[in-house]
Amino acid sequence: MGRHGRALYIGRLTRFAVRIDEVDLATGRHRRLQELRVADPAGSVLWNLVMTPDGKEYAYDARSSRSALYLVQGLR
């Protein structure tokens, strides 16, 4: 909840980014605050995000998970 209870923060996740909007509860208008992207989009990403009530400061952690794929030939 932002701006003294008059706005709400919404995070929209994609595979490689999170977009943070502030939604004015009286008008329904969206205002983009931030878009955070990972440096290396390989693998899957787990986002953790916390914001101050006024939306001016935030902290986040983006963890990437990768796996290996092996090709085996000649097995009988």
C-alpha positions, 0 to 999 in steps of 0.5 A: 500500500502506498502514498498513505493508503491511496495507492497500491503497488503491483508487481507483474512478473515475466520470465526475465523481468518484474515491472512495478506499477503504482495504482491510484485507488481513486482513479485506477490509473497505473504509473510505472515505477520501475522495471527490473531485469536480470543480466543473464536471462538463461534458466528460470528466475525466482524473484524476491522483492520488498518495498518501503510503504512510500515506494521510494526504496526497494530491495530485490533478489533475482536467483537463476536456476540452471540445469544440464542436458546430456546426450548419450549415444550408443547405449544398448 
